[in-house]
Amino acid sequence: MKGQKCLCKVCGQLVTPTPAGTCPLCGAPREMLVMQRDKDDEENDLKK
Ligand SMILES: [Zn+2]
């Protein structure tokens, strides 16, 4: 992987996950990290 950014739903920051897949800022589990893609399709899951 090359600097895949994720949006952390806990601290609200765009972060690069640790090798363990957790948030480097607040330590949130990877379930709380939303992969950022070219499109915003992912966000639709949350608002439904
Ligand atoms: Zn976080």
mmCIF file of the protein (N, C-alpha, C, O) and its ligand, coordinates in Angstrom:
data_MODEL
# 
_entry.id   MODEL 
# 
loop_
_entity.id 
_entity.type 
_entity.pdbx_number_of_molecules 
1 polymer     1 
2 non-polymer 1 
# 
_entity_poly.entity_id                      1 
_entity_poly.type                           'polypeptide(L)' 
_entity_poly.nstd_linkage                   no 
_entity_poly.nstd_monomer                   no 
_entity_poly.pdbx_seq_one_letter_code       MKGQKCLCKVCGQLVTPTPAGTCPLCGAPREMLVMQRDKDDEENDLKK 
_entity_poly.pdbx_seq_one_letter_code_can   MKGQKCLCKVCGQLVTPTPAGTCPLCGAPREMLVMQRDKDDEENDLKK 
_entity_poly.pdbx_strand_id                 A 
# 
loop_
_entity_poly_seq.entity_id 
_entity_poly_seq.num 
_entity_poly_seq.mon_id 
_entity_poly_seq.hetero 
1 1  MET n 
1 2  LYS n 
1 3  GLY n 
1 4  GLN n 
1 5  LYS n 
1 6  CYS n 
1 7  LEU n 
1 8  CYS n 
1 9  LYS n 
1 10 VAL n 
1 11 CYS n 
1 12 GLY n 
1 13 GLN n 
1 14 LEU n 
1 15 VAL n 
1 16 THR n 
1 17 PRO n 
1 18 THR n 
1 19 PRO n 
1 20 ALA n 
1 21 GLY n 
1 22 THR n 
1 23 CYS n 
1 24 PRO n 
1 25 LEU n 
1 26 CYS n 
1 27 GLY n 
1 28 ALA n 
1 29 PRO n 
1 30 ARG n 
1 31 GLU n 
1 32 MET n 
1 33 LEU n 
1 34 VAL n 
1 35 MET n 
1 36 GLN n 
1 37 ARG n 
1 38 ASP n 
1 39 LYS n 
1 40 ASP n 
1 41 ASP n 
1 42 GLU n 
1 43 GLU n 
1 44 ASN n 
1 45 ASP n 
1 46 LEU n 
1 47 LYS n 
1 48 LYS n 
# 
loop_
_struct_asym.id 
_struct_asym.entity_id 
A 1 
B 2 
# 
loop_
_chem_comp.id 
_chem_comp.type 
_chem_comp.mon_nstd_flag 
ALA 'L-peptide linking' y 
ARG 'L-peptide linking' y 
ASN 'L-peptide linking' y 
ASP 'L-peptide linking' y 
CYS 'L-peptide linking' y 
GLN 'L-peptide linking' y 
GLU 'L-peptide linking' y 
GLY 'peptide linking'   y 
LEU 'L-peptide linking' y 
LYS 'L-peptide linking' y 
MET 'L-peptide linking' y 
PRO 'L-peptide linking' y 
THR 'L-peptide linking' y 
VAL 'L-peptide linking' y 
ZN  non-polymer         . 
# 
_pdbx_entity_nonpoly.entity_id   2 
_pdbx_entity_nonpoly.name        ? 
_pdbx_entity_nonpoly.comp_id     ZN 
# 
_pdbx_nonpoly_scheme.asym_id         B 
_pdbx_nonpoly_scheme.entity_id       2 
_pdbx_nonpoly_scheme.mon_id          ZN 
_pdbx_nonpoly_scheme.ndb_seq_num     1 
_pdbx_nonpoly_scheme.pdb_seq_num     101 
_pdbx_nonpoly_scheme.auth_seq_num    101 
_pdbx_nonpoly_scheme.pdb_mon_id      ZN 
_pdbx_nonpoly_scheme.auth_mon_id     ZN 
_pdbx_nonpoly_scheme.pdb_strand_id   A 
_pdbx_nonpoly_scheme.pdb_ins_code    . 
# 
loop_
_atom_site.group_PDB 
_atom_site.id 
_atom_site.type_symbol 
_atom_site.label_atom_id 
_atom_site.label_alt_id 
_atom_site.label_comp_id 
_atom_site.label_asym_id 
_atom_site.label_entity_id 
_atom_site.label_seq_id 
_atom_site.pdbx_PDB_ins_code 
_atom_site.Cartn_x 
_atom_site.Cartn_y 
_atom_site.Cartn_z 
_atom_site.occupancy 
_atom_site.B_iso_or_equiv 
_atom_site.pdbx_formal_charge 
_atom_site.auth_seq_id 
_atom_site.auth_comp_id 
_atom_site.auth_asym_id 
_atom_site.auth_atom_id 
_atom_site.pdbx_PDB_model_num 
ATOM   1   N  N  . MET A 1 1  ? 0.843   -1.198 0.000  1.00 0.00 ? 1   MET A N  1 
ATOM   2   C  CA . MET A 1 1  ? 0.000   0.000  0.000  1.00 0.00 ? 1   MET A CA 1 
ATOM   3   C  C  . MET A 1 1  ? 0.871   1.238  0.000  1.00 0.00 ? 1   MET A C  1 
ATOM   4   O  O  . MET A 1 1  ? 2.001   1.223  0.488  1.00 0.00 ? 1   MET A O  1 
ATOM   5   N  N  . LYS A 1 2  ? 0.329   2.310  -0.554 1.00 0.00 ? 2   LYS A N  1 
ATOM   6   C  CA . LYS A 1 2  ? 1.106   3.545  -0.603 1.00 0.00 ? 2   LYS A CA 1 
ATOM   7   C  C  . LYS A 1 2  ? 0.320   4.712  -0.019 1.00 0.00 ? 2   LYS A C  1 
ATOM   8   O  O  . LYS A 1 2  ? -0.324  5.476  -0.737 1.00 0.00 ? 2   LYS A O  1 
ATOM   9   N  N  . GLY A 1 3  ? 0.391   4.826  1.285  1.00 0.00 ? 3   GLY A N  1 
ATOM   10  C  CA . GLY A 1 3  ? -0.223  5.968  1.936  1.00 0.00 ? 3   GLY A CA 1 
ATOM   11  C  C  . GLY A 1 3  ? -1.722  6.045  1.797  1.00 0.00 ? 3   GLY A C  1 
ATOM   12  O  O  . GLY A 1 3  ? -2.278  7.122  1.582  1.00 0.00 ? 3   GLY A O  1 
ATOM   13  N  N  . GLN A 1 4  ? -2.383  4.901  1.918  1.00 0.00 ? 4   GLN A N  1 
ATOM   14  C  CA . GLN A 1 4  ? -3.844  4.913  1.838  1.00 0.00 ? 4   GLN A CA 1 
ATOM   15  C  C  . GLN A 1 4  ? -4.416  5.713  2.985  1.00 0.00 ? 4   GLN A C  1 
ATOM   16  O  O  . GLN A 1 4  ? -4.165  5.415  4.153  1.00 0.00 ? 4   GLN A O  1 
ATOM   17  N  N  . LYS A 1 5  ? -5.188  6.731  2.646  1.00 0.00 ? 5   LYS A N  1 
ATOM   18  C  CA . LYS A 1 5  ? -5.792  7.572  3.672  1.00 0.00 ? 5   LYS A CA 1 
ATOM   19  C  C  . LYS A 1 5  ? -7.152  7.043  4.074  1.00 0.00 ? 5   LYS A C  1 
ATOM   20  O  O  . LYS A 1 5  ? -7.928  6.564  3.247  1.00 0.00 ? 5   LYS A O  1 
ATOM   21  N  N  . CYS A 1 6  ? -7.417  7.141  5.344  1.00 0.00 ? 6   CYS A N  1 
ATOM   22  C  CA . CYS A 1 6  ? -8.718  6.730  5.852  1.00 0.00 ? 6   CYS A CA 1 
ATOM   23  C  C  . CYS A 1 6  ? -9.290  7.845  6.714  1.00 0.00 ? 6   CYS A C  1 
ATOM   24  O  O  . CYS A 1 6  ? -8.558  8.594  7.362  1.00 0.00 ? 6   CYS A O  1 
ATOM   25  N  N  . LEU A 1 7  ? -10.595 7.935  6.706  1.00 0.00 ? 7   LEU A N  1 
ATOM   26  C  CA . LEU A 1 7  ? -11.245 8.877  7.604  1.00 0.00 ? 7   LEU A CA 1 
ATOM   27  C  C  . LEU A 1 7  ? -11.598 8.158  8.892  1.00 0.00 ? 7   LEU A C  1 
ATOM   28  O  O  . LEU A 1 7  ? -12.343 7.178  8.900  1.00 0.00 ? 7   LEU A O  1 
ATOM   29  N  N  . CYS A 1 8  ? -11.046 8.666  9.972  1.00 0.00 ? 8   CYS A N  1 
ATOM   30  C  CA . CYS A 1 8  ? -11.337 8.066  11.268 1.00 0.00 ? 8   CYS A CA 1 
ATOM   31  C  C  . CYS A 1 8  ? -12.656 8.616  11.798 1.00 0.00 ? 8   CYS A C  1 
ATOM   32  O  O  . CYS A 1 8  ? -12.834 9.828  11.918 1.00 0.00 ? 8   CYS A O  1 
ATOM   33  N  N  . LYS A 1 9  ? -13.562 7.723  12.108 1.00 0.00 ? 9   LYS A N  1 
ATOM   34  C  CA . LYS A 1 9  ? -14.876 8.162  12.573 1.00 0.00 ? 9   LYS A CA 1 
ATOM   35  C  C  . LYS A 1 9  ? -14.850 8.555  14.048 1.00 0.00 ? 9   LYS A C  1 
ATOM   36  O  O  . LYS A 1 9  ? -15.814 9.123  14.561 1.00 0.00 ? 9   LYS A O  1 
ATOM   37  N  N  . VAL A 1 10 ? -13.756 8.253  14.720 1.00 0.00 ? 10  VAL A N  1 
ATOM   38  C  CA . VAL A 1 10 ? -13.642 8.601  16.140 1.00 0.00 ? 10  VAL A CA 1 
ATOM   39  C  C  . VAL A 1 10 ? -13.076 10.006 16.306 1.00 0.00 ? 10  VAL A C  1 
ATOM   40  O  O  . VAL A 1 10 ? -13.665 10.837 16.997 1.00 0.00 ? 10  VAL A O  1 
ATOM   41  N  N  . CYS A 1 11 ? -11.938 10.273 15.675 1.00 0.00 ? 11  CYS A N  1 
ATOM   42  C  CA . CYS A 1 11 ? -11.321 11.590 15.845 1.00 0.00 ? 11  CYS A CA 1 
ATOM   43  C  C  . CYS A 1 11 ? -11.597 12.509 14.666 1.00 0.00 ? 11  CYS A C  1 
ATOM   44  O  O  . CYS A 1 11 ? -11.273 13.696 14.714 1.00 0.00 ? 11  CYS A O  1 
ATOM   45  N  N  . GLY A 1 12 ? -12.196 11.969 13.605 1.00 0.00 ? 12  GLY A N  1 
ATOM   46  C  CA . GLY A 1 12 ? -12.624 12.809 12.496 1.00 0.00 ? 12  GLY A CA 1 
ATOM   47  C  C  . GLY A 1 12 ? -11.492 13.295 11.617 1.00 0.00 ? 12  GLY A C  1 
ATOM   48  O  O  . GLY A 1 12 ? -11.674 14.240 10.850 1.00 0.00 ? 12  GLY A O  1 
ATOM   49  N  N  . GLN A 1 13 ? -10.336 12.676 11.708 1.00 0.00 ? 13  GLN A N  1 
ATOM   50  C  CA . GLN A 1 13 ? -9.187  13.107 10.922 1.00 0.00 ? 13  GLN A CA 1 
ATOM   51  C  C  . GLN A 1 13 ? -8.919  12.145 9.778  1.00 0.00 ? 13  GLN A C  1 
ATOM   52  O  O  . GLN A 1 13 ? -9.249  10.961 9.851  1.00 0.00 ? 13  GLN A O  1 
ATOM   53  N  N  . LEU A 1 14 ? -8.313  12.677 8.715  1.00 0.00 ? 14  LEU A N  1 
ATOM   54  C  CA . LEU A 1 14 ? -7.820  11.812 7.657  1.00 0.00 ? 14  LEU A CA 1 
ATOM   55  C  C  . LEU A 1 14 ? -6.462  11.290 8.095  1.00 0.00 ? 14  LEU A C  1 
ATOM   56  O  O  . LEU A 1 14 ? -5.531  12.066 8.311  1.00 0.00 ? 14  LEU A O  1 
ATOM   57  N  N  . VAL A 1 15 ? -6.355  9.997  8.224  1.00 0.00 ? 15  VAL A N  1 
ATOM   58  C  CA . VAL A 1 15 ? -5.131  9.410  8.754  1.00 0.00 ? 15  VAL A CA 1 
ATOM   59  C  C  . VAL A 1 15 ? -4.642  8.282  7.853  1.00 0.00 ? 15  VAL A C  1 
ATOM   60  O  O  . VAL A 1 15 ? -5.406  7.727  7.063  1.00 0.00 ? 15  VAL A O  1 
ATOM   61  N  N  . THR A 1 16 ? -3.378  7.957  7.980  1.00 0.00 ? 16  THR A N  1 
ATOM   62  C  CA . THR A 1 16 ? -2.832  6.763  7.358  1.00 0.00 ? 16  THR A CA 1 
ATOM   63  C  C  . THR A 1 16 ? -2.784  5.688  8.432  1.00 0.00 ? 16  THR A C  1 
ATOM   64  O  O  . THR A 1 16 ? -2.058  5.837  9.415  1.00 0.00 ? 16  THR A O  1 
ATOM   65  N  N  . PRO A 1 17 ? -3.525  4.631  8.270  1.00 0.00 ? 17  PRO A N  1 
ATOM   66  C  CA . PRO A 1 17 ? -3.611  3.612  9.314  1.00 0.00 ? 17  PRO A CA 1 
ATOM   67  C  C  . PRO A 1 17 ? -2.248  3.019  9.649  1.00 0.00 ? 17  PRO A C  1 
ATOM   68  O  O  . PRO A 1 17 ? -1.357  2.946  8.803  1.00 0.00 ? 17  PRO A O  1 
ATOM   69  N  N  . THR A 1 18 ? -2.110  2.604  10.879 1.00 0.00 ? 18  THR A N  1 
ATOM   70  C  CA . THR A 1 18 ? -0.901  1.912  11.303 1.00 0.00 ? 18  THR A CA 1 
ATOM   71  C  C  . THR A 1 18 ? -0.857  0.542  10.619 1.00 0.00 ? 18  THR A C  1 
ATOM   72  O  O  . THR A 1 18 ? -1.862  0.109  10.057 1.00 0.00 ? 18  THR A O  1 
ATOM   73  N  N  . PRO A 1 19 ? 0.292   -0.149 10.657 1.00 0.00 ? 19  PRO A N  1 
ATOM   74  C  CA . PRO A 1 19 ? 0.371   -1.500 10.077 1.00 0.00 ? 19  PRO A CA 1 
ATOM   75  C  C  . PRO A 1 19 ? -0.689  -2.438 10.635 1.00 0.00 ? 19  PRO A C  1 
ATOM   76  O  O  . PRO A 1 19 ? -1.084  -3.398 9.973  1.00 0.00 ? 19  PRO A O  1 
ATOM   77  N  N  . ALA A 1 20 ? -1.141  -2.169 11.829 1.00 0.00 ? 20  ALA A N  1 
ATOM   78  C  CA . ALA A 1 20 ? -2.193  -2.989 12.437 1.00 0.00 ? 20  ALA A CA 1 
ATOM   79  C  C  . ALA A 1 20 ? -3.578  -2.585 11.953 1.00 0.00 ? 20  ALA A C  1 
ATOM   80  O  O  . ALA A 1 20 ? -4.568  -3.259 12.242 1.00 0.00 ? 20  ALA A O  1 
ATOM   81  N  N  . GLY A 1 21 ? -3.642  -1.480 11.212 1.00 0.00 ? 21  GLY A N  1 
ATOM   82  C  CA . GLY A 1 21 ? -4.912  -1.039 10.662 1.00 0.00 ? 21  GLY A CA 1 
ATOM   83  C  C  . GLY A 1 21 ? -5.699  -0.145 11.595 1.00 0.00 ? 21  GLY A C  1 
ATOM   84  O  O  . GLY A 1 21 ? -6.889  0.083  11.381 1.00 0.00 ? 21  GLY A O  1 
ATOM   85  N  N  . THR A 1 22 ? -5.059  0.357  12.613 1.00 0.00 ? 22  THR A N  1 
ATOM   86  C  CA . THR A 1 22 ? -5.749  1.220  13.558 1.00 0.00 ? 22  THR A CA 1 
ATOM   87  C  C  . THR A 1 22 ? -5.381  2.686  13.329 1.00 0.00 ? 22  THR A C  1 
ATOM   88  O  O  . THR A 1 22 ? -4.435  2.995  12.604 1.00 0.00 ? 22  THR A O  1 
ATOM   89  N  N  . CYS A 1 23 ? -6.137  3.575  13.952 1.00 0.00 ? 23  CYS A N  1 
ATOM   90  C  CA . CYS A 1 23 ? -5.867  4.997  13.824 1.00 0.00 ? 23  CYS A CA 1 
ATOM   91  C  C  . CYS A 1 23 ? -4.605  5.369  14.601 1.00 0.00 ? 23  CYS A C  1 
ATOM   92  O  O  . CYS A 1 23 ? -4.496  5.062  15.788 1.00 0.00 ? 23  CYS A O  1 
ATOM   93  N  N  . PRO A 1 24 ? -3.649  6.031  13.934 1.00 0.00 ? 24  PRO A N  1 
ATOM   94  C  CA . PRO A 1 24 ? -2.405  6.416  14.612 1.00 0.00 ? 24  PRO A CA 1 
ATOM   95  C  C  . PRO A 1 24 ? -2.596  7.563  15.586 1.00 0.00 ? 24  PRO A C  1 
ATOM   96  O  O  . PRO A 1 24 ? -1.724  7.821  16.415 1.00 0.00 ? 24  PRO A O  1 
ATOM   97  N  N  . LEU A 1 25 ? -3.709  8.245  15.499 1.00 0.00 ? 25  LEU A N  1 
ATOM   98  C  CA . LEU A 1 25 ? -3.950  9.404  16.357 1.00 0.00 ? 25  LEU A CA 1 
ATOM   99  C  C  . LEU A 1 25 ? -4.662  9.024  17.646 1.00 0.00 ? 25  LEU A C  1 
ATOM   100 O  O  . LEU A 1 25 ? -4.226  9.388  18.738 1.00 0.00 ? 25  LEU A O  1 
ATOM   101 N  N  . CYS A 1 26 ? -5.760  8.289  17.512 1.00 0.00 ? 26  CYS A N  1 
ATOM   102 C  CA . CYS A 1 26 ? -6.569  8.000  18.694 1.00 0.00 ? 26  CYS A CA 1 
ATOM   103 C  C  . CYS A 1 26 ? -6.640  6.508  19.007 1.00 0.00 ? 26  CYS A C  1 
ATOM   104 O  O  . CYS A 1 26 ? -7.218  6.111  20.018 1.00 0.00 ? 26  CYS A O  1 
ATOM   105 N  N  . GLY A 1 27 ? -6.050  5.681  18.138 1.00 0.00 ? 27  GLY A N  1 
ATOM   106 C  CA . GLY A 1 27 ? -6.016  4.257  18.419 1.00 0.00 ? 27  GLY A CA 1 
ATOM   107 C  C  . GLY A 1 27 ? -7.309  3.528  18.135 1.00 0.00 ? 27  GLY A C  1 
ATOM   108 O  O  . GLY A 1 27 ? -7.502  2.399  18.586 1.00 0.00 ? 27  GLY A O  1 
ATOM   109 N  N  . ALA A 1 28 ? -8.201  4.167  17.386 1.00 0.00 ? 28  ALA A N  1 
ATOM   110 C  CA . ALA A 1 28 ? -9.464  3.524  17.064 1.00 0.00 ? 28  ALA A CA 1 
ATOM   111 C  C  . ALA A 1 28 ? -9.230  2.268  16.233 1.00 0.00 ? 28  ALA A C  1 
ATOM   112 O  O  . ALA A 1 28 ? -8.308  2.225  15.418 1.00 0.00 ? 28  ALA A O  1 
ATOM   113 N  N  . PRO A 1 29 ? -10.056 1.253  16.434 1.00 0.00 ? 29  PRO A N  1 
ATOM   114 C  CA . PRO A 1 29 ? -9.928  0.027  15.647 1.00 0.00 ? 29  PRO A CA 1 
ATOM   115 C  C  . PRO A 1 29 ? -10.252 0.274  14.193 1.00 0.00 ? 29  PRO A C  1 
ATOM   116 O  O  . PRO A 1 29 ? -10.891 1.270  13.853 1.00 0.00 ? 29  PRO A O  1 
ATOM   117 N  N  . ARG A 1 30 ? -9.822  -0.614 13.344 1.00 0.00 ? 30  ARG A N  1 
ATOM   118 C  CA . ARG A 1 30 ? -9.986  -0.375 11.905 1.00 0.00 ? 30  ARG A CA 1 
ATOM   119 C  C  . ARG A 1 30 ? -11.439 -0.338 11.469 1.00 0.00 ? 30  ARG A C  1 
ATOM   120 O  O  . ARG A 1 30 ? -11.760 0.186  10.402 1.00 0.00 ? 30  ARG A O  1 
ATOM   121 N  N  . GLU A 1 31 ? -12.309 -0.891 12.286 1.00 0.00 ? 31  GLU A N  1 
ATOM   122 C  CA . GLU A 1 31 ? -13.731 -0.805 11.941 1.00 0.00 ? 31  GLU A CA 1 
ATOM   123 C  C  . GLU A 1 31 ? -14.204 0.648  11.892 1.00 0.00 ? 31  GLU A C  1 
ATOM   124 O  O  . GLU A 1 31 ? -15.189 0.980  11.231 1.00 0.00 ? 31  GLU A O  1 
ATOM   125 N  N  . MET A 1 32 ? -13.476 1.500  12.609 1.00 0.00 ? 32  MET A N  1 
ATOM   126 C  CA . MET A 1 32 ? -13.862 2.911  12.663 1.00 0.00 ? 32  MET A CA 1 
ATOM   127 C  C  . MET A 1 32 ? -13.175 3.748  11.585 1.00 0.00 ? 32  MET A C  1 
ATOM   128 O  O  . MET A 1 32 ? -13.391 4.956  11.501 1.00 0.00 ? 32  MET A O  1 
ATOM   129 N  N  . LEU A 1 33 ? -12.353 3.106  10.769 1.00 0.00 ? 33  LEU A N  1 
ATOM   130 C  CA . LEU A 1 33 ? -11.663 3.834  9.715  1.00 0.00 ? 33  LEU A CA 1 
ATOM   131 C  C  . LEU A 1 33 ? -12.351 3.587  8.388  1.00 0.00 ? 33  LEU A C  1 
ATOM   132 O  O  . LEU A 1 33 ? -12.534 2.440  7.978  1.00 0.00 ? 33  LEU A O  1 
ATOM   133 N  N  . VAL A 1 34 ? -12.734 4.672  7.710  1.00 0.00 ? 34  VAL A N  1 
ATOM   134 C  CA . VAL A 1 34 ? -13.416 4.565  6.426  1.00 0.00 ? 34  VAL A CA 1 
ATOM   135 C  C  . VAL A 1 34 ? -12.413 4.839  5.314  1.00 0.00 ? 34  VAL A C  1 
ATOM   136 O  O  . VAL A 1 34 ? -11.849 5.929  5.214  1.00 0.00 ? 34  VAL A O  1 
ATOM   137 N  N  . MET A 1 35 ? -12.207 3.832  4.488  1.00 0.00 ? 35  MET A N  1 
ATOM   138 C  CA . MET A 1 35 ? -11.293 3.994  3.366  1.00 0.00 ? 35  MET A CA 1 
ATOM   139 C  C  . MET A 1 35 ? -11.770 5.099  2.435  1.00 0.00 ? 35  MET A C  1 
ATOM   140 O  O  . MET A 1 35 ? -12.943 5.160  2.067  1.00 0.00 ? 35  MET A O  1 
ATOM   141 N  N  . GLN A 1 36 ? -10.849 5.962  2.065  1.00 0.00 ? 36  GLN A N  1 
ATOM   142 C  CA . GLN A 1 36 ? -11.176 7.028  1.136  1.00 0.00 ? 36  GLN A CA 1 
ATOM   143 C  C  . GLN A 1 36 ? -10.939 6.555  -0.282 1.00 0.00 ? 36  GLN A C  1 
ATOM   144 O  O  . GLN A 1 36 ? -9.824  6.179  -0.642 1.00 0.00 ? 36  GLN A O  1 
ATOM   145 N  N  . ARG A 1 37 ? -11.995 6.575  -1.091 1.00 0.00 ? 37  ARG A N  1 
ATOM   146 C  CA . ARG A 1 37 ? -11.872 6.149  -2.479 1.00 0.00 ? 37  ARG A CA 1 
ATOM   147 C  C  . ARG A 1 37 ? -12.045 7.337  -3.409 1.00 0.00 ? 37  ARG A C  1 
ATOM   148 O  O  . ARG A 1 37 ? -12.227 8.473  -2.970 1.00 0.00 ? 37  ARG A O  1 
ATOM   149 N  N  . ASP A 1 38 ? -11.983 7.053  -4.691 1.00 0.00 ? 38  ASP A N  1 
ATOM   150 C  CA . ASP A 1 38 ? -12.155 8.112  -5.684 1.00 0.00 ? 38  ASP A CA 1 
ATOM   151 C  C  . ASP A 1 38 ? -13.541 8.736  -5.586 1.00 0.00 ? 38  ASP A C  1 
ATOM   152 O  O  . ASP A 1 38 ? -13.722 9.936  -5.794 1.00 0.00 ? 38  ASP A O  1 
ATOM   153 N  N  . LYS A 1 39 ? -14.500 7.900  -5.267 1.00 0.00 ? 39  LYS A N  1 
ATOM   154 C  CA . LYS A 1 39 ? -15.860 8.390  -5.125 1.00 0.00 ? 39  LYS A CA 1 
ATOM   155 C  C  . LYS A 1 39 ? -16.281 8.355  -3.661 1.00 0.00 ? 39  LYS A C  1 
ATOM   156 O  O  . LYS A 1 39 ? -15.603 7.771  -2.816 1.00 0.00 ? 39  LYS A O  1 
ATOM   157 N  N  . ASP A 1 40 ? -17.392 8.981  -3.386 1.00 0.00 ? 40  ASP A N  1 
ATOM   158 C  CA . ASP A 1 40 ? -17.874 9.063  -2.012 1.00 0.00 ? 40  ASP A CA 1 
ATOM   159 C  C  . ASP A 1 40 ? -18.933 8.015  -1.704 1.00 0.00 ? 40  ASP A C  1 
ATOM   160 O  O  . ASP A 1 40 ? -19.772 8.206  -0.823 1.00 0.00 ? 40  ASP A O  1 
ATOM   161 N  N  . ASP A 1 41 ? -18.890 6.928  -2.422 1.00 0.00 ? 41  ASP A N  1 
ATOM   162 C  CA . ASP A 1 41 ? -19.893 5.894  -2.240 1.00 0.00 ? 41  ASP A CA 1 
ATOM   163 C  C  . ASP A 1 41 ? -19.933 5.375  -0.805 1.00 0.00 ? 41  ASP A C  1 
ATOM   164 O  O  . ASP A 1 41 ? -20.992 5.020  -0.289 1.00 0.00 ? 41  ASP A O  1 
ATOM   165 N  N  . GLU A 1 42 ? -18.778 5.337  -0.181 1.00 0.00 ? 42  GLU A N  1 
ATOM   166 C  CA . GLU A 1 42 ? -18.688 4.774  1.154  1.00 0.00 ? 42  GLU A CA 1 
ATOM   167 C  C  . GLU A 1 42 ? -19.569 5.520  2.146  1.00 0.00 ? 42  GLU A C  1 
ATOM   168 O  O  . GLU A 1 42 ? -20.160 4.914  3.040  1.00 0.00 ? 42  GLU A O  1 
ATOM   169 N  N  . GLU A 1 43 ? -19.653 6.821  1.989  1.00 0.00 ? 43  GLU A N  1 
ATOM   170 C  CA . GLU A 1 43 ? -20.397 7.620  2.951  1.00 0.00 ? 43  GLU A CA 1 
ATOM   171 C  C  . GLU A 1 43 ? -21.882 7.315  2.924  1.00 0.00 ? 43  GLU A C  1 
ATOM   172 O  O  . GLU A 1 43 ? -22.579 7.514  3.919  1.00 0.00 ? 43  GLU A O  1 
ATOM   173 N  N  . ASN A 1 44 ? -22.366 6.836  1.796  1.00 0.00 ? 44  ASN A N  1 
ATOM   174 C  CA . ASN A 1 44 ? -23.771 6.522  1.682  1.00 0.00 ? 44  ASN A CA 1 
ATOM   175 C  C  . ASN A 1 44 ? -24.193 5.434  2.652  1.00 0.00 ? 44  ASN A C  1 
ATOM   176 O  O  . ASN A 1 44 ? -25.341 5.392  3.095  1.00 0.00 ? 44  ASN A O  1 
ATOM   177 N  N  . ASP A 1 45 ? -23.270 4.567  2.973  1.00 0.00 ? 45  ASP A N  1 
ATOM   178 C  CA . ASP A 1 45 ? -23.576 3.496  3.920  1.00 0.00 ? 45  ASP A CA 1 
ATOM   179 C  C  . ASP A 1 45 ? -23.913 4.055  5.290  1.00 0.00 ? 45  ASP A C  1 
ATOM   180 O  O  . ASP A 1 45 ? -24.741 3.494  6.009  1.00 0.00 ? 45  ASP A O  1 
ATOM   181 N  N  . LEU A 1 46 ? -23.286 5.138  5.646  1.00 0.00 ? 46  LEU A N  1 
ATOM   182 C  CA . LEU A 1 46 ? -23.433 5.669  6.989  1.00 0.00 ? 46  LEU A CA 1 
ATOM   183 C  C  . LEU A 1 46 ? -24.730 6.460  7.175  1.00 0.00 ? 46  LEU A C  1 
ATOM   184 O  O  . LEU A 1 46 ? -25.296 6.518  8.266  1.00 0.00 ? 46  LEU A O  1 
ATOM   185 N  N  . LYS A 1 47 ? -25.171 7.056  6.091  1.00 0.00 ? 47  LYS A N  1 
ATOM   186 C  CA . LYS A 1 47 ? -26.302 7.977  6.207  1.00 0.00 ? 47  LYS A CA 1 
ATOM   187 C  C  . LYS A 1 47 ? -27.656 7.287  6.037  1.00 0.00 ? 47  LYS A C  1 
ATOM   188 O  O  . LYS A 1 47 ? -28.708 7.886  6.260  1.00 0.00 ? 47  LYS A O  1 
ATOM   189 N  N  . LYS A 1 48 ? -27.607 6.047  5.649  1.00 0.00 ? 48  LYS A N  1 
ATOM   190 C  CA . LYS A 1 48 ? -28.855 5.373  5.349  1.00 0.00 ? 48  LYS A CA 1 
ATOM   191 C  C  . LYS A 1 48 ? -29.689 5.166  6.597  1.00 0.00 ? 48  LYS A C  1 
ATOM   192 O  O  . LYS A 1 48 ? -30.783 4.607  6.523  1.00 0.00 ? 48  LYS A O  1 
HETATM 193 ZN ZN . ZN  B 2 .  ? -8.739  8.462  15.126 1.00 0.00 2 101 ZN  A ZN 1 
# 
